Amino acid sequence: MAQQAQNRAVTAYAPASMGNVSVGFDLLGAALAPIDGSQLGDRVSIAPGPVVGAGLTLQCSGPFADVLPPVAEENIVWRCVDTFLSRLELGQPDLAITLEKNLPVGSGLGSSASSVVAALVAVNEYFGAPLSSQPLLQLMGELEGEISGSVHFDNVAPSYLGGLQLMLPHRAQALPTFDHWYWVVANPGITLSTAKMRALLPSEHPRATLLSFGQQLATFVDACHRQDEAQALAVLKDVVAEPYRAAHIPGYQAARTRLQALGCPAVGISGSGPTLFAVATERSVAEAAAEHLRQHYLLNERGLVRICRLAEQGAQLSQGEL
């Protein structure tokens, strides 16, 4: 299989994503595309190694490269390529890996998922696409789970496939979306460990909570298919995780109250936080929400606010180095 490797660089981009989307804990995820045409996600390049016998080398760049592990073997992108080579018995080729880290770590924007998806899409393409989409997605979930603390697909699936994805047994299913919705996302500039935020949740939930969760998710899926906007917005709430996480995200509860007053019909925690999202059905409301978040939710210069649509396309490939 190794002889099918390309002799030039392959680069993959994977968009940021929102896990849970409030109503679908671990079962619903959405890919993000800023409306200004910019990209919000990580990029990974795989190229022939410049030194014979050097094996895998990793170079990191981008605004958040400084918070990555200093040892290459501890970087999830290096782990993705190494695991791919091992699983497919491709030996130990000399490969130069480049990661452009554009997403904040521990952000609730699917940062680790974006890196994993971009890395596996790039290395799979470099070796002639030996893995089809489903086994590649399974490997993405497994490797992303090394960072988040458990295997779930609500970030890797939308980052890989795009759109709004519902996790079904052994596969992801795209849901119809409301194309005119604006998704305002804001990260305050701090890091929250996904594993630690998951530890805040109880090991068991009351029966009433489970019934409410099932009813709301089923109603939301039905509303998406019927394009019933009012019904979809009415149930876009988190009864599983937000009650336990909200108080641990600085400024979240105050921001939610203000955004709702500004006209956002739904506000929630993106993934496990600290990023929040707000849905707006009008551009003016989205812009007002974004401005409020810039002024009152960001805690430092590393915070970000973006007005997005759902990304129709997930991971994208290109030839050439970063």
N, C-alpha and C positions, 0 to 999 in steps of 0.2 A: 504493500500500500504506500510506503514512503516514497517510492519512485514517482508517484503522482503529484508530489509537492510542487508548488509553483516556484518559479525562480525570481519572482518579484513580490513586493509587499502587498498584502491585502489588509484593508482597514475596514472596521465595522463600527457603526454608531448605534447606540441603544438608548432610547429616550427614558427620561425619568418616569416614575409611575406612582400612583396612589394605591396603597393596599387597603383592603376592607371597604372603602368608599362608604363608610358608616354602616350601611345596612347589611353588608356581606362579610362578616368577620372571617378572614382566611379563605373566603370563597369568591370574592369579587375584587377586581383590580382594573385600573384604567391608566392608559398611557397619555402623556402630556405633550402638547406642542404649543409653545408661546405664539400669541397672535401676531407678534412683531416680526415673525419669520426667523428668529434666532433658534438655535438648538439648545435644549436643556437635557443633557445626558453625557455619558462618558464615551470615549472613543478608544479603540484598541487596534494596534497595527501588529501584524506578524510578517516578518521578513527573514530572508536567509541570514544566518549569523555571519558576522565579518571575520570571525576567527575559527579556524578548524579545530574541533575538539573542545570548544568552550561550552557546548551544550546550550542550555537556556540562559539568556541574559535578559534583564528587565530594566527599562528606563522609564521613569515617571515624570510627567510634566503636568501643567494645569494649575488652577488656583487653589486646589486642595491637595496637591501632591505632598505638601509638608506634613500632613497628618497621617500619612500612610506608614505601615511598618517599615523600618529602615532595612530589614533583611528581606531580600527578594523572595526567598522560599516561604515567607510568612504572608506574602501578598496574595490575595484571592485570585488575581489574574494569573500569576505564576502557577498557582495550584490548579487552576482550570486547564491550562495548557499541559502541564505535567500529567494530570489525570487523564486528559484526552489521549495523549500519546501512550500512556500505559494501558488504558482500556482497549485501544485499537491495536496494541502491539506494534507501534510504529518505531520502536527503538529509541535512540537518544540523538535526534538530529540537532544540528546547530541552528538555533532560532533566536532572532532578536525580537523581543516583545517590547512594545511601547504603549504605555497607558497614559492617556490624557484625562486626568481626573477633574472633571468639571462639576461634579455634584458633591455637596458637603456630606461628610461621613456621619452616620447615626442621625439622619435628618428626617426620616419619614417620607423621603422622595424616592425610595427604592435605589439608594446609592450602590449598595453591594450587588443588587440584582442587575443594575445597568452595567457594572463592570463585568459580571459573570456572563451576561448575555453577549456583550460586545466581544469578549474574549473567545467564547465558544463558537460564535458565528464566524469570527475571523479565522480561527485555527481550523475549523471544519471546512471552510472554503479553501483555505491554503492547501489542504490535502485532498482536494477534489470532491468535497461534500460526501464523505462515506456515511455520515449519519443523516437520516431523514429527520423531518421536523419533530416527530413525536419522541423518539429516543433522545434527540438533542434537548428537547424541553425537559425530559425526565432528568437528564444529567445536570441541567441548569438548576432545577429545584434542589437536587441533592447537594450541589456545591454551594449554592446560596444559603442553604440550611446550616453550613459550617459557620457562617457569620451570624445569622439571626437566632440560632439556637434550636431551630426545628425546621423540618422540611415543609414548606408550603409554597404555592405557586402564584399567589395573587399579585406579586410584583414581577417575577420573571416572565409570566405568560403575557401580560400586556406589553412589557418592554420588548419582548421578542415578536409578538404577533400584532401589536397595536390595538387600538380601540378599547372597548369595555368588555372584559373577559370574565365569564362565569366559570368557576372550576367545577367540572363534573368528574365522576370517577374515571381516572386514567386519561383525561383529555380536558382541554379548555374550549369553551363555546362562546363565540362573539355574540353580544347582545345588540339589538338596535339601540341607537342613541338619540338624544335630542340635540340636533346639530346646532341649534341656536343658543345653547347654554354656554355661558362663560364660566370657566373654573379658575378662580383666583386662588393661588397658592402662596403661602408666606412661611418662610423658615426664619426664625429669630436670630440664627447665628450660633446656636449652642448645640451640643451633641447629647442625645439620649440613647443609651444602649437598648436595642430591640429586645435582647434577652432579659434585661432588667425590667423593662416596661411590661413584658409578658409575665414576669414574676409577680407583678402587682395584681394579676387576675386571680380570682378564686379557683381552686381545683375543681369545684362543682358549682353549677348555677341552679337557682330555684327553677322548678318546673314552669312557673309563670313566665320567667325570663326566656326560657327555651321556646315556649309556645309563641311568645311575642316575636322573637327573632325569626322563627320559621315563617310566621304569617307575614311579617314585614318584607322579608327577602322574596317570598313567593309573590307578594303583591307588587313589589318593585319590578320583578322580572316580567310579570304579566303586563304591567303598565308600560314597560319599554316596548313590548311587542305590539300593544294596542296604541302606542304613542299617546297615552293619557298622561299629559304633563302634570296636571294637578295631583293625580293619584301618586305618581312617582315622587314628586316633591314632598307630599304629605308623609310618606313612610321613609324618607331618606334620613333615618335616625339610627344611632348606635345604642342598643340596650345591653350589649355584651361587654364592651371594653371601655367606652368613654366614661361611664360612671366611676370607674376605678382609676382612670388615667388623667382626667381633666385637671384635677388639683395639683398634679405633679408637673404640669407644663406651664411655666411662668407666663402670665398674661392671657392665657387661652380663654378663660371664662369671661373676662371682661371684653375681650375681642369678639367673642361669639355674640354677646348681648348687643354690642354696638353694630356689628355687621347685620344682624337681623333687623335692627332699627333702621339701617340704611336701605333695607329692601332686599336683602339676600334671603331667599326662602329656605335655604339649607346651609348649615355650617357644620363642619366636622373635623376630626383629627385625621390627617393623612397617615396611614399606616399606624405606627405606634408613637408618632410625634417626633419632635415638637412642631413639625410643619402642620399648619391647618389649611383647610380648603373651604371656600365659600362658593356657592352656586349663584349666579346672577343671570337673569333672563334678558337683561338690557345692558348695552355697552356702558351707558352712563353710570349705572349702578356698580358695574364691575370696576370702573375707574375710580369711583368714590371709595369703594371698599379697598382697592389697592392703595390709594393714597392714605387712608386711615391706618392701614397696616404698616406702611412705611414709617409713619410718624409715631405709632404707638406700640407696635408689636416687635419690631426689630430691636435687638439688644446690642449689636455691634456692627462693624463694617462688613462682616462676613454674612450677615443676613441677606435674604433676597425675597423679592416679591415679583411674581409673574402672573399676567393674565393669559390664560391658556384656553384652547379648545382641546378636545380629546384627539390624540394623534391617530389619524387613519392608518398610518404605516408604523410598524414597529422597527425592528433592527434593519439597518440599511448598510449595504456593502459598497465599497469603492476600491479601485486599484490605486496603488501608490502609497508612499509613506505619509505619516502625519505631518 
